[in-house]
């Protein structure tokens, strides 16, 4: 069974940066597309970004383009989310998830992801 564990969340001022990490174990990491989602209080979980199994393709939702960068290290079984120029509206619980390999534009829906982490809180103060 694949286990996914996020870390790196915290409290940051607007304009600041955070880097989230996500380690996946119990499976072949390179067999999965890895995505990040987030859920703010009172809102539905929303897609943030995804990276293909090889790291060769990425896809971002519009509201993070140019500010967030996803990357992965298949040797360390880790995917990263570098978040810059953070805004108060980025405040949410951020979830990492693993999906079967497919074109990244096919992995923006939560229901294609098979394995989820427990989430890490990101709070951006104004």
Secondary structure, DSSP 8 states (H G I E B T S, - for coil): --EEEEE--EEEETT--EEEEEEEESS-GGGEEEEEEEE-TTS--EEEEEE-TTSS-EEE-GGGTTTEEEEEETTTTEEEEEE-S--GGG-EEEEEEEEES--GGG--SGGGEEEE---EEEEEE-
